[in-house]
Amino acid sequence: MREVIQEVDALDLPDGAHWALIHEKLGLSYGEVFDYIAEDPAFFGATPHPEH
């Protein structure tokens, strides 16, 4: 998944197209990648919201 995200990042697409292409390349329905990010934010270099 990380490789696909990096590949699409390099294309410098607008956000909507960026995430749509990531989902398409991974064979996921739109929104599923966000579920993975929410479940493991550290893997994606994100930090959980402090209220959670």
All heavy atoms as a GROMACS GRO file, in nm:
protein
  414
    1MET      N    1   0.082  -0.118   0.000
    1MET     CA    2   0.000   0.000   0.000
    1MET      C    3   0.087   0.126   0.000
    1MET      O    4   0.059   0.219  -0.072
    1MET     CB    5  -0.092  -0.001   0.122
    1MET     CG    6  -0.186   0.116   0.124
    1MET     SD    7  -0.307   0.116   0.257
    1MET     CE    8  -0.400  -0.029   0.221
    2ARG      N    9   0.190   0.124   0.080
    2ARG     CA   10   0.278   0.242   0.088
    2ARG      C   11   0.340   0.273  -0.048
    2ARG      O   12   0.351   0.389  -0.086
    2ARG     CB   13   0.386   0.219   0.191
    2ARG     CG   14   0.470   0.342   0.216
    2ARG     CD   15   0.574   0.317   0.319
    2ARG     NE   16   0.509   0.275   0.442
    2ARG     CZ   17   0.551   0.305   0.562
    2ARG    NH1   18   0.658   0.376   0.577
    2ARG    NH2   19   0.488   0.264   0.668
    3GLU      N   20   0.379   0.169  -0.122
    3GLU     CA   21   0.440   0.190  -0.253
    3GLU      C   22   0.343   0.256  -0.350
    3GLU      O   23   0.380   0.345  -0.426
    3GLU     CB   24   0.491   0.057  -0.313
    3GLU     CG   25   0.605  -0.005  -0.236
    3GLU     CD   26   0.557  -0.088  -0.117
    3GLU    OE1   27   0.438  -0.127  -0.112
    3GLU    OE2   28   0.638  -0.113  -0.028
    4VAL      N   29   0.217   0.213  -0.346
    4VAL     CA   30   0.115   0.272  -0.433
    4VAL      C   31   0.095   0.418  -0.397
    4VAL      O   32   0.087   0.505  -0.484
    4VAL     CB   33  -0.018   0.194  -0.424
    4VAL    CG1   34  -0.131   0.269  -0.493
    4VAL    CG2   35  -0.002   0.056  -0.484
    5ILE      N   36   0.087   0.448  -0.269
    5ILE     CA   37   0.068   0.586  -0.226
    5ILE      C   38   0.186   0.673  -0.271
    5ILE      O   39   0.166   0.784  -0.323
    5ILE     CB   40   0.048   0.594  -0.073
    5ILE    CG1   41  -0.086   0.530  -0.036
    5ILE    CG2   42   0.056   0.738  -0.024
    5ILE    CD1   43  -0.112   0.515   0.112
    6GLN      N   44   0.308   0.623  -0.257
    6GLN     CA   45   0.425   0.700  -0.300
    6GLN      C   46   0.425   0.720  -0.451
    6GLN      O   47   0.459   0.828  -0.500
    6GLN     CB   48   0.553   0.630  -0.255
    6GLN     CG   49   0.572   0.637  -0.106
    6GLN     CD   50   0.689   0.553  -0.057
    6GLN    OE1   51   0.737   0.463  -0.126
    6GLN    NE2   52   0.735   0.583   0.063
    7GLU      N   53   0.386   0.617  -0.526
    7GLU     CA   54   0.379   0.626  -0.672
    7GLU      C   55   0.279   0.734  -0.714
    7GLU      O   56   0.307   0.817  -0.801
    7GLU     CB   57   0.338   0.491  -0.730
    7GLU     CG   58   0.318   0.489  -0.878
    7GLU     CD   59   0.263   0.355  -0.926
    7GLU    OE1   60   0.289   0.252  -0.862
    7GLU    OE2   61   0.193   0.356  -1.028
    8VAL      N   62   0.162   0.734  -0.651
    8VAL     CA   63   0.060   0.832  -0.686
    8VAL      C   64   0.100   0.971  -0.636
    8VAL      O   65   0.074   1.071  -0.704
    8VAL     CB   66  -0.078   0.788  -0.631
    8VAL    CG1   67  -0.183   0.894  -0.655
    8VAL    CG2   68  -0.122   0.657  -0.698
    9ASP      N   69   0.164   0.980  -0.521
    9ASP     CA   70   0.212   1.109  -0.471
    9ASP      C   71   0.302   1.177  -0.574
    9ASP      O   72   0.296   1.299  -0.593
    9ASP     CB   73   0.292   1.092  -0.342
    9ASP     CG   74   0.206   1.074  -0.218
    9ASP    OD1   75   0.083   1.094  -0.227
    9ASP    OD2   76   0.263   1.037  -0.114
   10ALA      N   77   0.385   1.099  -0.641
   10ALA     CA   78   0.480   1.153  -0.739
   10ALA      C   79   0.409   1.217  -0.859
   10ALA      O   80   0.469   1.299  -0.929
   10ALA     CB   81   0.574   1.042  -0.786
   11LEU      N   82   0.283   1.181  -0.881
   11LEU     CA   83   0.208   1.237  -0.995
   11LEU      C   84   0.156   1.378  -0.966
   11LEU      O   85   0.113   1.447  -1.058
   11LEU     CB   86   0.091   1.145  -1.031
   11LEU     CG   87   0.129   1.003  -1.072
   11LEU    CD1   88   0.004   0.919  -1.092
   11LEU    CD2   89   0.214   1.006  -1.199
   12ASP      N   90   0.159   1.420  -0.840
   12ASP     CA   91   0.116   1.553  -0.798
   12ASP      C   92  -0.024   1.588  -0.848
   12ASP      O   93  -0.048   1.691  -0.909
   12ASP     CB   94   0.218   1.658  -0.845
   12ASP     CG   95   0.202   1.790  -0.771
   12ASP    OD1   96   0.161   1.788  -0.653
   12ASP    OD2   97   0.229   1.895  -0.832
   13LEU      N   98  -0.118   1.499  -0.819
   13LEU     CA   99  -0.258   1.517  -0.859
   13LEU      C  100  -0.334   1.597  -0.753
   13LEU      O  101  -0.295   1.598  -0.638
   13LEU     CB  102  -0.325   1.380  -0.875
   13LEU     CG  103  -0.267   1.287  -0.980
   13LEU    CD1  104  -0.327   1.148  -0.965
   13LEU    CD2  105  -0.290   1.342  -1.119
   14PRO      N  106  -0.447   1.657  -0.791
   14PRO     CA  107  -0.534   1.718  -0.690
   14PRO      C  108  -0.581   1.609  -0.593
   14PRO      O  109  -0.589   1.491  -0.630
   14PRO     CB  110  -0.651   1.773  -0.770
   14PRO     CG  111  -0.605   1.779  -0.912
   14PRO     CD  112  -0.498   1.674  -0.927
   15ASP      N  113  -0.618   1.648  -0.471
   15ASP     CA  114  -0.652   1.550  -0.367
   15ASP      C  115  -0.755   1.446  -0.409
   15ASP      O  116  -0.735   1.327  -0.387
   15ASP     CB  117  -0.704   1.621  -0.241
   15ASP     CG  118  -0.591   1.676  -0.156
   15ASP    OD1  119  -0.476   1.637  -0.177
   15ASP    OD2  120  -0.620   1.758  -0.068
   16GLY      N  121  -0.865   1.487  -0.468
   16GLY     CA  122  -0.970   1.392  -0.507
   16GLY      C  123  -0.919   1.288  -0.604
   16GLY      O  124  -0.942   1.168  -0.588
   17ALA      N  125  -0.847   1.333  -0.706
   17ALA     CA  126  -0.792   1.241  -0.806
   17ALA      C  127  -0.684   1.153  -0.744
   17ALA      O  128  -0.674   1.033  -0.776
   17ALA     CB  129  -0.736   1.319  -0.924
   18HIS      N  130  -0.605   1.211  -0.657
   18HIS     CA  131  -0.498   1.138  -0.588
   18HIS      C  132  -0.555   1.018  -0.513
   18HIS      O  133  -0.512   0.904  -0.532
   18HIS     CB  134  -0.430   1.238  -0.492
   18HIS     CG  135  -0.331   1.178  -0.400
   18HIS    ND1  136  -0.363   1.136  -0.274
   18HIS    CD2  137  -0.198   1.157  -0.414
   18HIS    CE1  138  -0.254   1.090  -0.214
   18HIS    NE2  139  -0.153   1.102  -0.297
   19TRP      N  140  -0.655   1.043  -0.428
   19TRP     CA  141  -0.712   0.935  -0.348
   19TRP      C  142  -0.792   0.837  -0.433
   19TRP      O  143  -0.790   0.717  -0.408
   19TRP     CB  144  -0.794   0.990  -0.233
   19TRP     CG  145  -0.706   1.053  -0.129
   19TRP    CD1  146  -0.693   1.185  -0.100
   19TRP    CD2  147  -0.612   0.985  -0.045
   19TRP    NE1  148  -0.599   1.204  -0.002
   19TRP    CE2  149  -0.547   1.082   0.034
   19TRP    CE3  150  -0.577   0.851  -0.028
   19TRP    CZ2  151  -0.451   1.049   0.128
   19TRP    CZ3  152  -0.480   0.818   0.067
   19TRP    CH2  153  -0.418   0.917   0.142
   20ALA      N  154  -0.859   0.886  -0.535
   20ALA     CA  155  -0.935   0.796  -0.624
   20ALA      C  156  -0.839   0.699  -0.693
   20ALA      O  157  -0.868   0.580  -0.704
   20ALA     CB  158  -1.014   0.877  -0.725
   21LEU      N  159  -0.725   0.749  -0.740
   21LEU     CA  160  -0.629   0.663  -0.809
   21LEU      C  161  -0.567   0.561  -0.713
   21LEU      O  162  -0.548   0.445  -0.749
   21LEU     CB  163  -0.520   0.747  -0.876
   21LEU     CG  164  -0.420   0.672  -0.962
   21LEU    CD1  165  -0.489   0.588  -1.070
   21LEU    CD2  166  -0.320   0.769  -1.024
   22ILE      N  167  -0.538   0.603  -0.593
   22ILE     CA  168  -0.484   0.509  -0.493
   22ILE      C  169  -0.583   0.394  -0.470
   22ILE      O  170  -0.546   0.277  -0.473
   22ILE     CB  171  -0.451   0.580  -0.361
   22ILE    CG1  172  -0.328   0.669  -0.380
   22ILE    CG2  173  -0.429   0.479  -0.248
   22ILE    CD1  174  -0.298   0.761  -0.263
   23HIS      N  175  -0.709   0.429  -0.450
   23HIS     CA  176  -0.811   0.326  -0.429
   23HIS      C  177  -0.823   0.235  -0.550
   23HIS      O  178  -0.832   0.113  -0.536
   23HIS     CB  179  -0.946   0.391  -0.397
   23HIS     CG  180  -0.955   0.443  -0.258
   23HIS    ND1  181  -0.906   0.566  -0.221
   23HIS    CD2  182  -1.008   0.389  -0.146
   23HIS    CE1  183  -0.928   0.585  -0.092
   23HIS    NE2  184  -0.991   0.478  -0.043
   24GLU      N  185  -0.820   0.294  -0.670
   24GLU     CA  186  -0.832   0.215  -0.793
   24GLU      C  187  -0.716   0.117  -0.806
   24GLU      O  188  -0.734  -0.001  -0.835
   24GLU     CB  189  -0.836   0.308  -0.914
   24GLU     CG  190  -0.851   0.235  -1.045
   24GLU     CD  191  -0.856   0.329  -1.163
   24GLU    OE1  192  -0.924   0.434  -1.154
   24GLU    OE2  193  -0.792   0.298  -1.264
   25LYS      N  194  -0.593   0.166  -0.786
   25LYS     CA  195  -0.475   0.080  -0.799
   25LYS      C  196  -0.474  -0.033  -0.696
   25LYS      O  197  -0.421  -0.140  -0.723
   25LYS     CB  198  -0.346   0.162  -0.787
   25LYS     CG  199  -0.318   0.247  -0.908
   25LYS     CD  200  -0.187   0.322  -0.889
   25LYS     CE  201  -0.142   0.382  -1.019
   25LYS     NZ  202  -0.072   0.288  -1.104
   26LEU      N  203  -0.533  -0.009  -0.580
   26LEU     CA  204  -0.537  -0.112  -0.476
   26LEU      C  205  -0.660  -0.201  -0.486
   26LEU      O  206  -0.674  -0.297  -0.411
   26LEU     CB  207  -0.533  -0.045  -0.338
   26LEU     CG  208  -0.402   0.026  -0.303
   26LEU    CD1  209  -0.417   0.103  -0.174
   26LEU    CD2  210  -0.288  -0.074  -0.294
   27GLY      N  211  -0.751  -0.168  -0.578
   27GLY     CA  212  -0.872  -0.248  -0.594
   27GLY      C  213  -0.969  -0.232  -0.479
   27GLY      O  214  -1.043  -0.326  -0.447
   28LEU      N  215  -0.969  -0.115  -0.417
   28LEU     CA  216  -1.056  -0.090  -0.302
   28LEU      C  217  -1.167   0.007  -0.340
   28LEU      O  218  -1.152   0.086  -0.432
   28LEU     CB  219  -0.975  -0.029  -0.188
   28LEU     CG  220  -0.858  -0.111  -0.135
   28LEU    CD1  221  -0.776  -0.030  -0.036
   28LEU    CD2  222  -0.908  -0.239  -0.070
   29SER      N  223  -1.275   0.000  -0.267
   29SER     CA  224  -1.382   0.099  -0.282
   29SER      C  225  -1.333   0.229  -0.221
   29SER      O  226  -1.257   0.229  -0.123
   29SER     CB  227  -1.509   0.054  -0.210
   29SER     OG  228  -1.559  -0.064  -0.269
   30TYR      N  229  -1.381   0.342  -0.278
   30TYR     CA  230  -1.336   0.471  -0.228
   30TYR      C  231  -1.371   0.483  -0.079
   30TYR      O  232  -1.483   0.456  -0.039
   30TYR     CB  233  -1.400   0.586  -0.306
   30TYR     CG  234  -1.332   0.718  -0.277
   30TYR    CD1  235  -1.217   0.753  -0.344
   30TYR    CD2  236  -1.379   0.802  -0.178
   30TYR    CE1  237  -1.151   0.871  -0.316
   30TYR    CE2  238  -1.314   0.920  -0.149
   30TYR     CZ  239  -1.201   0.955  -0.218
   30TYR     OH  240  -1.136   1.072  -0.188
   31GLY      N  241  -1.274   0.520  -0.002
   31GLY     CA  242  -1.292   0.536   0.143
   31GLY      C  243  -1.222   0.428   0.224
   31GLY      O  244  -1.189   0.450   0.340
   32GLU      N  245  -1.198   0.312   0.163
   32GLU     CA  246  -1.137   0.202   0.238
   32GLU      C  247  -0.994   0.233   0.283
   32GLU      O  248  -0.952   0.191   0.391
   32GLU     CB  249  -1.141   0.073   0.158
   32GLU     CG  250  -1.279   0.014   0.147
   32GLU     CD  251  -1.279  -0.118   0.074
   32GLU    OE1  252  -1.266  -0.117  -0.050
   32GLU    OE2  253  -1.292  -0.221   0.142
   33VAL      N  254  -0.918   0.305   0.202
   33VAL     CA  255  -0.781   0.340   0.242
   33VAL      C  256  -0.784   0.424   0.369
   33VAL      O  257  -0.701   0.408   0.456
   33VAL     CB  258  -0.706   0.413   0.129
   33VAL    CG1  259  -0.576   0.476   0.179
   33VAL    CG2  260  -0.673   0.317   0.015
   34PHE      N  261  -0.884   0.511   0.380
   34PHE     CA  262  -0.893   0.595   0.499
   34PHE      C  263  -0.917   0.510   0.624
   34PHE      O  264  -0.870   0.544   0.732
   34PHE     CB  265  -1.003   0.701   0.481
   34PHE     CG  266  -0.985   0.781   0.355
   34PHE    CD1  267  -1.089   0.790   0.263
   34PHE    CD2  268  -0.866   0.845   0.325
   34PHE    CE1  269  -1.074   0.864   0.147
   34PHE    CE2  270  -0.850   0.919   0.209
   34PHE     CZ  271  -0.954   0.928   0.120
   35ASP      N  272  -0.990   0.400   0.607
   35ASP     CA  273  -1.010   0.308   0.719
   35ASP      C  274  -0.878   0.249   0.764
   35ASP      O  275  -0.850   0.238   0.884
   35ASP     CB  276  -1.108   0.196   0.682
   35ASP     CG  277  -1.249   0.246   0.658
   35ASP    OD1  278  -1.285   0.354   0.709
   35ASP    OD2  279  -1.323   0.176   0.586
   36TYR      N  280  -0.793   0.210   0.667
   36TYR     CA  281  -0.661   0.156   0.701
   36TYR      C  282  -0.577   0.262   0.772
   36TYR      O  283  -0.508   0.232   0.870
   36TYR     CB  284  -0.586   0.109   0.576
   36TYR     CG  285  -0.639  -0.018   0.518
   36TYR    CD1  286  -0.720  -0.017   0.404
   36TYR    CD2  287  -0.607  -0.141   0.575
   36TYR    CE1  288  -0.768  -0.136   0.349
   36TYR    CE2  289  -0.655  -0.260   0.521
   36TYR     CZ  290  -0.736  -0.256   0.408
   36TYR     OH  291  -0.782  -0.372   0.355
   37ILE      N  292  -0.582   0.385   0.725
   37ILE     CA  293  -0.505   0.493   0.787
   37ILE      C  294  -0.553   0.515   0.930
   37ILE      O  295  -0.472   0.530   1.022
   37ILE     CB  296  -0.516   0.622   0.704
   37ILE    CG1  297  -0.444   0.602   0.570
   37ILE    CG2  298  -0.458   0.741   0.780
   37ILE    CD1  299  -0.468   0.713   0.470
   38ALA      N  300  -0.683   0.516   0.950
   38ALA     CA  301  -0.739   0.538   1.084
   38ALA      C  302  -0.701   0.425   1.180
   38ALA      O  303  -0.678   0.449   1.298
   38ALA     CB  304  -0.891   0.551   1.076
   39GLU      N  305  -0.691   0.303   1.128
   39GLU     CA  306  -0.657   0.188   1.212
   39GLU      C  307  -0.510   0.184   1.249
   39GLU      O  308  -0.473   0.132   1.353
   39GLU     CB  309  -0.696   0.058   1.141
   39GLU     CG  310  -0.845   0.037   1.134
   39GLU     CD  311  -0.883  -0.088   1.053
   39GLU    OE1  312  -0.795  -0.173   1.028
   39GLU    OE2  313  -1.001  -0.097   1.016
   40ASP      N  314  -0.423   0.237   1.161
   40ASP     CA  315  -0.279   0.231   1.187
   40ASP      C  316  -0.212   0.360   1.142
   40ASP      O  317  -0.136   0.362   1.046
   40ASP     CB  318  -0.219   0.111   1.115
   40ASP     CG  319  -0.075   0.083   1.157
   40ASP    OD1  320  -0.024   0.152   1.248
   40ASP    OD2  321  -0.013  -0.006   1.098
   41PRO      N  322  -0.241   0.472   1.209
   41PRO     CA  323  -0.188   0.601   1.164
   41PRO      C  324  -0.035   0.607   1.164
   41PRO      O  325   0.023   0.673   1.078
   41PRO     CB  326  -0.247   0.702   1.262
   41PRO     CG  327  -0.297   0.622   1.378
   41PRO     CD  328  -0.323   0.484   1.328
   42ALA      N  329   0.031   0.537   1.254
   42ALA     CA  330   0.177   0.542   1.260
   42ALA      C  331   0.239   0.486   1.132
   42ALA      O  332   0.342   0.536   1.085
   42ALA     CB  333   0.228   0.465   1.381
   43PHE      N  334   0.177   0.384   1.072
   43PHE     CA  335   0.227   0.326   0.948
   43PHE      C  336   0.233   0.430   0.838
   43PHE      O  337   0.320   0.428   0.752
   43PHE     CB  338   0.137   0.210   0.905
   43PHE     CG  339   0.175   0.148   0.773
   43PHE    CD1  340   0.276   0.055   0.765
   43PHE    CD2  341   0.110   0.184   0.657
   43PHE    CE1  342   0.311  -0.003   0.643
   43PHE    CE2  343   0.144   0.128   0.534
   43PHE     CZ  344   0.245   0.034   0.528
   44PHE      N  345   0.139   0.525   0.841
   44PHE     CA  346   0.130   0.627   0.737
   44PHE      C  347   0.195   0.758   0.779
   44PHE      O  348   0.182   0.858   0.711
   44PHE     CB  349  -0.017   0.651   0.701
   44PHE     CG  350  -0.079   0.530   0.637
   44PHE    CD1  351  -0.148   0.438   0.712
   44PHE    CD2  352  -0.065   0.507   0.502
   44PHE    CE1  353  -0.203   0.325   0.654
   44PHE    CE2  354  -0.119   0.394   0.442
   44PHE     CZ  355  -0.188   0.304   0.519
   45GLY      N  356   0.262   0.759   0.893
   45GLY     CA  357   0.328   0.880   0.940
   45GLY      C  358   0.231   0.984   0.995
   45GLY      O  359   0.263   1.100   1.005
   46ALA      N  360   0.112   0.940   1.030
   46ALA     CA  361   0.012   1.030   1.087
   46ALA      C  362   0.002   1.006   1.237
   46ALA      O  363   0.043   0.902   1.287
   46ALA     CB  364  -0.123   1.006   1.021
   47THR      N  365  -0.052   1.102   1.305
   47THR     CA  366  -0.073   1.085   1.448
   47THR      C  367  -0.222   1.092   1.477
   47THR      O  368  -0.294   1.169   1.412
   47THR     CB  369   0.001   1.192   1.529
   47THR    OG1  370  -0.041   1.320   1.484
   47THR    CG2  371   0.151   1.179   1.514
   48PRO      N  372  -0.270   1.014   1.571
   48PRO     CA  373  -0.412   1.019   1.604
   48PRO      C  374  -0.450   1.154   1.663
   48PRO      O  375  -0.367   1.223   1.721
   48PRO     CB  376  -0.432   0.906   1.705
   48PRO     CG  377  -0.297   0.861   1.745
   48PRO     CD  378  -0.197   0.919   1.650
   49HIS      N  379  -0.575   1.190   1.646
   49HIS     CA  380  -0.625   1.314   1.703
   49HIS      C  381  -0.614   1.306   1.854
   49HIS      O  382  -0.647   1.203   1.914
   49HIS     CB  383  -0.771   1.334   1.659
   49HIS     CG  384  -0.821   1.472   1.685
   49HIS    ND1  385  -0.867   1.510   1.809
   49HIS    CD2  386  -0.830   1.580   1.605
   49HIS    CE1  387  -0.902   1.637   1.803
   49HIS    NE2  388  -0.883   1.680   1.680
   50PRO      N  389  -0.567   1.413   1.920
   50PRO     CA  390  -0.543   1.407   2.066
   50PRO      C  391  -0.668   1.377   2.150
   50PRO      O  392  -0.656   1.332   2.262
   50PRO     CB  393  -0.487   1.544   2.101
   50PRO     CG  394  -0.511   1.629   1.983
   50PRO     CD  395  -0.532   1.541   1.864
   51GLU      N  396  -0.786   1.400   2.096
   51GLU     CA  397  -0.908   1.374   2.172
   51GLU      C  398  -0.947   1.227   2.168
   51GLU      O  399  -1.042   1.187   2.234
   51GLU     CB  400  -1.022   1.460   2.119
   51GLU     CG  401  -1.001   1.607   2.142
   51GLU     CD  402  -1.112   1.691   2.084
   51GLU    OE1  403  -1.218   1.635   2.047
   51GLU    OE2  404  -1.094   1.814   2.076
   52HIS      N  405  -0.875   1.145   2.092
   52HIS     CA  406  -0.914   1.003   2.078
   52HIS      C  407  -0.819   0.913   2.150
   52HIS      O  408  -0.713   0.921   2.173
   52HIS     CB  409  -0.922   0.964   1.932
   52HIS     CG  410  -1.030   1.037   1.861
   52HIS    ND1  411  -1.156   0.986   1.848
   52HIS    CD2  412  -1.033   1.157   1.801
   52HIS    CE1  413  -1.232   1.071   1.782
   52HIS    NE2  414  -1.157   1.177   1.752
   0.00000   0.00000   0.00000
